[in-house]
Amino acid sequence: MHLTELNLVDLLAAFRSPDPTPGGGSASALAGAVGASLLAMVAGLPKSRAATEEDVERLAAAASRCADASARLAALVDRDAEAYDMVVSAFRKPKGTDGEKAARQQAIQEAMTVATGTPLAVMRACGDAIEQAAVVAAFGNRNAASDLQVGLELLGAGLRGARSNVDINVGSLKDATYAEHAGREAERLTTEATTEIAAARAALERS
């Protein structure tokens, strides 16, 4: 059964179990999914402060994009666990002969590449939702300001958690080109998200 098909009690039990997965990567994706859903909810509330038809359309677009980001992040909850299971499986491969050692190393590198790309996808999805936050803060229902703030905090936590996984995993990659690309993209996504979060908070203070 997929993690996202569990009820909340069973999901929390899975997180506190001694099994290798789910772990921090899945938790980061889950935090981002909830955060993006909160932003979508606020953007879709009636009695918004959108004064023009253009503002109404911007708010509706923000709601749609946040809902899309939430769906992607929900899928990444399971995908991250699957990626780490690949890593564990690769490390458990036999290494008695030179051929087995070579096959094991190849499997490890392939698994680590997937395990690096998955948290990058979490960062991208969190960033896509965070990018909508300033619009939601400016035009969304003022009574839901705290929901927006919580959503931002969860998205920020999801992005930072995923960033930590990227940083750890690139250290195990032998493909220096991909490792550099992944590290550079993670840094860019972090910088952009920090700017967008600050803009959303400023918009909230003005509202």
C-alpha positions as CSV (number, residue, x, y, z in Angstrom):
1,M,0.0,0.0,0.0
2,H,1.2,3.5,-0.8
3,L,2.0,5.8,2.1
4,T,-0.5,8.3,0.8
5,E,-3.2,5.6,1.0
6,L,-2.7,5.2,4.8
7,N,-4.8,6.9,7.3
8,L,-3.1,9.5,9.5
9,V,-2.6,7.3,12.5
10,D,-1.0,4.6,10.4
11,L,1.1,7.1,8.4
12,L,2.6,8.5,11.6
13,A,3.3,5.0,12.8
14,A,5.2,4.4,9.6
15,F,7.3,7.5,10.1
16,R,8.2,6.4,13.7
17,S,9.0,2.8,12.8
18,P,12.6,1.7,12.6
19,D,12.3,0.8,8.9
20,P,14.5,2.8,6.5
21,T,11.5,4.4,4.9
22,P,9.6,6.6,5.1
23,G,12.1,9.1,6.3
24,G,12.9,12.8,6.0
25,G,12.5,13.0,2.3
26,S,9.0,11.7,2.4
27,A,8.3,14.0,5.4
28,S,9.6,17.0,3.4
29,A,7.3,16.1,0.5
30,L,4.3,15.7,2.8
31,A,5.0,19.0,4.5
32,G,5.1,20.7,1.1
33,A,1.9,19.0,0.0
34,V,0.0,20.2,3.0
35,G,1.5,23.7,2.7
36,A,0.6,23.9,-1.0
37,S,-3.0,22.7,-0.2
38,L,-3.4,25.5,2.4
39,L,-2.3,28.1,-0.2
40,A,-4.8,26.6,-2.7
41,M,-7.5,26.8,-0.1
42,V,-6.9,30.4,0.8
43,A,-6.7,31.4,-2.9
44,G,-10.0,29.7,-3.5
45,L,-12.0,31.2,-0.6
46,P,-14.9,33.6,-1.4
47,K,-14.8,37.2,-0.3
48,S,-11.3,37.8,-1.7
49,R,-9.8,41.2,-2.0
50,A,-9.4,41.0,-5.7
51,A,-10.6,44.3,-7.0
52,T,-10.4,43.7,-10.8
53,E,-11.1,40.9,-13.1
54,E,-7.4,40.5,-13.7
55,D,-6.8,40.1,-10.0
56,V,-9.6,37.5,-9.8
57,E,-7.9,35.6,-12.6
58,R,-4.5,35.8,-11.0
59,L,-6.0,34.4,-7.7
60,A,-7.7,31.6,-9.5
61,A,-4.5,30.7,-11.4
62,A,-2.6,30.7,-8.1
63,A,-5.2,28.3,-6.6
64,S,-4.8,26.0,-9.6
65,R,-1.0,26.0,-9.5
66,C,-0.9,25.4,-5.8
67,A,-3.3,22.5,-6.1
68,D,-1.1,21.1,-8.9
69,A,2.0,21.4,-6.8
70,S,0.3,19.7,-3.9
71,A,-0.6,16.7,-6.1
72,R,2.9,16.4,-7.3
73,L,4.3,16.6,-3.8
74,A,1.8,13.9,-2.6
75,A,3.1,11.6,-5.3
76,L,6.7,12.4,-4.2
77,V,5.9,11.2,-0.7
78,D,5.9,7.6,-2.1
79,R,8.5,8.3,-4.8
80,D,11.1,9.4,-2.2
81,A,10.6,6.2,-0.2
82,E,10.9,4.1,-3.3
83,A,14.1,6.0,-4.2
84,Y,15.7,5.3,-0.9
85,D,14.6,1.7,-1.0
86,M,16.6,1.5,-4.3
87,V,19.7,2.8,-2.5
88,V,19.3,0.2,0.3
89,S,18.8,-2.6,-2.3
90,A,21.9,-1.5,-4.3
91,F,24.1,-1.5,-1.2
92,R,22.9,-5.0,-0.4
93,K,24.0,-6.5,-3.7
94,P,26.7,-9.1,-3.6
95,K,30.3,-8.0,-4.0
96,G,32.3,-11.3,-3.9
97,T,33.7,-11.1,-7.4
98,D,35.0,-8.3,-9.5
99,G,31.9,-8.5,-11.7
100,E,29.6,-8.3,-8.8
101,K,31.5,-5.4,-7.4
102,A,31.2,-3.5,-10.6
103,A,27.5,-4.3,-10.9
104,R,27.0,-3.2,-7.3
105,Q,28.8,0.1,-7.9
106,Q,26.8,0.8,-11.0
107,A,23.5,0.0,-9.1
108,I,24.5,2.3,-6.3
109,Q,25.3,5.2,-8.6
110,E,22.0,4.7,-10.5
111,A,20.1,4.6,-7.2
112,M,21.9,7.7,-5.8
113,T,21.1,9.6,-9.0
114,V,17.4,8.8,-8.5
115,A,17.7,9.6,-4.8
116,T,19.2,13.0,-5.7
117,G,16.6,13.8,-8.4
118,T,13.7,13.1,-6.2
119,P,14.3,15.7,-3.5
120,L,15.1,18.1,-6.3
121,A,11.6,17.5,-7.6
122,V,10.3,18.2,-4.2
123,M,12.2,21.5,-4.1
124,R,10.8,22.4,-7.5
125,A,7.2,21.7,-6.5
126,C,7.5,23.6,-3.2
127,G,9.0,26.5,-5.2
128,D,6.2,26.5,-7.6
129,A,3.7,26.9,-4.8
130,I,5.8,29.4,-2.9
131,E,5.9,31.5,-6.1
132,Q,2.1,32.0,-5.9
133,A,2.2,33.1,-2.2
134,A,2.6,36.8,-2.8
135,V,-0.5,36.9,-5.1
136,V,-2.5,34.9,-2.5
137,A,-1.3,37.2,0.3
138,A,-2.2,40.3,-1.7
139,F,-5.7,39.3,-2.8
140,G,-6.8,36.3,-0.7
141,N,-9.4,36.4,2.1
142,R,-7.8,38.4,5.0
143,N,-9.5,36.1,7.6
144,A,-7.3,33.2,6.3
145,A,-4.0,35.0,6.8
146,S,-2.9,32.6,9.5
147,D,-3.6,29.7,7.1
148,L,-1.4,31.3,4.5
149,Q,1.4,31.8,7.0
150,V,1.2,28.2,8.1
151,G,1.2,27.1,4.5
152,L,4.3,29.2,3.8
153,E,6.1,27.7,6.9
154,L,5.3,24.2,5.7
155,L,6.4,24.8,2.2
156,G,9.6,26.4,3.4
157,A,10.3,23.4,5.7
158,G,9.6,21.0,2.8
159,L,12.0,22.8,0.5
160,R,14.7,23.1,3.1
161,G,14.3,19.4,4.1
162,A,14.6,18.4,0.5
163,R,17.6,20.6,0.1
164,S,19.4,18.8,2.9
165,N,18.8,15.5,1.1
166,V,20.2,16.8,-2.1
167,D,23.3,18.2,-0.4
168,I,23.9,14.8,1.3
169,N,23.3,12.7,-1.8
170,V,25.4,14.7,-4.2
171,G,28.4,13.8,-2.1
172,S,28.0,10.1,-3.1
173,L,27.7,10.8,-6.8
174,K,30.6,9.9,-9.1
175,D,29.1,11.8,-12.0
176,A,30.7,15.2,-11.2
177,T,28.7,17.0,-13.9
178,Y,25.4,15.9,-12.6
179,A,26.4,16.5,-9.0
180,E,27.4,20.0,-9.8
181,H,24.2,20.6,-11.8
182,A,22.1,19.3,-8.9
183,G,23.9,21.4,-6.3
184,R,23.6,24.5,-8.4
185,E,19.9,24.0,-9.0
186,A,19.3,23.3,-5.3
187,E,21.0,26.6,-4.5
188,R,19.0,28.5,-7.1
189,L,15.7,27.1,-5.9
190,T,16.6,27.9,-2.3
191,T,17.5,31.5,-3.2
192,E,14.3,32.0,-5.2
193,A,12.1,30.6,-2.5
194,T,13.7,32.8,0.1
195,T,12.9,35.9,-2.0
196,E,9.4,34.8,-2.7
197,I,8.6,34.0,0.9
198,A,9.9,37.4,2.0
199,A,7.7,39.0,-0.7
200,A,4.6,37.1,0.5
201,R,5.3,38.1,4.1
202,A,5.6,41.7,3.1
203,A,2.3,41.5,1.2
204,L,0.7,40.1,4.3
205,E,2.0,42.9,6.4
206,R,0.5,45.4,4.0
207,S,-2.9,43.7,3.8
